[in-house]
């Protein structure tokens, strides 16, 4: 019997699916992105390294946006999402781009995958919807010894940020279970893993400015300046996104 939480997430995902269209996008940016990229998703793909013939679990794959570039990099991709509607779109997307992946509906808490069967868990903006201890246990269970866990998550690391966020109410399709991760939750998630990489992205200024400025070149300039500030000044608590690569130890 699905929990109230799962039912809520399935409904929210169905709404997301109803708004999703498969558009042509430039996927070459994810094939060999530079380490210094200013975009968190590109950096997540940079952290993948060589995944040729490796089993990569796209954990919470949604409509399959990451499934395609993962396949194009030679990975054997398994995509799992709780939403039947989003998995249906992911299958259409894979067919459109001519890639093959194992795409299935399933719970992040019980993937039905064999123990230590996955080389890489690739998890883009999923964990802030979930109970950290439960999902972490499942990630640990399916990862091979020495396997990597790469995640990108929204974060809220300062009390000032928490107060400012109240000035900007969430979108209508954000569930009551969704929350940016705080430092204690990040520490819980990382505990027991070896940290291979960690980088913060995007101060609150960026999304506010991008609501007004639509010119791509100017937006990139703003992101570049914002990235420089985060990397060179002691203001990491004002980041709104974190990307990490972890290694499963014995």
C-alpha angles and dihedrals in degrees: 000000000000116000123242087253093055092046090052092049092048090053092047091049092049088056090049090050092052089059096044123103126179106243132180109259136174105259095172089088089072098050098077110354119178122253090239096055114141093218119088096213092051089049090052089055090047089057091056093074115178110356098162107151092352122132108248120186111209093206111207091004095181112185092351101259091143095035093074099052090042089056091045088058090059100258124145096236129207113186121195128182134160092228120085089195094055092045089053090055091046090056091050090049093050090050092049091055095040098241131133124225137155103248120183143163111245149132122271087223095054111025095168088227120138120260115273092002100127129077096194133017107205109193121178116187098327109110095067086069094054148062102269100212093050097046092043091055091054093047090050091048097053097040119095118236104276091018120140132241114201119185141173116198140165111249139194109197103164135056089226089059090050091055094045091051090062088066089064113053117213123258118273094252094056110109126225088247094060117102138156110248119255125210095267091053092048090050090051092050094048097042113117094017127099110242110231099170139000129181136165125219140193128009117222089263093075101063091042093053093042090059087066105030116063101169107112096214094050092045090053090051090052092049091049092052091046091050091051091052093050093048098045107031127062096250102106090131088070093061116114098197134044130191121194139174116208133183125218109237127201 
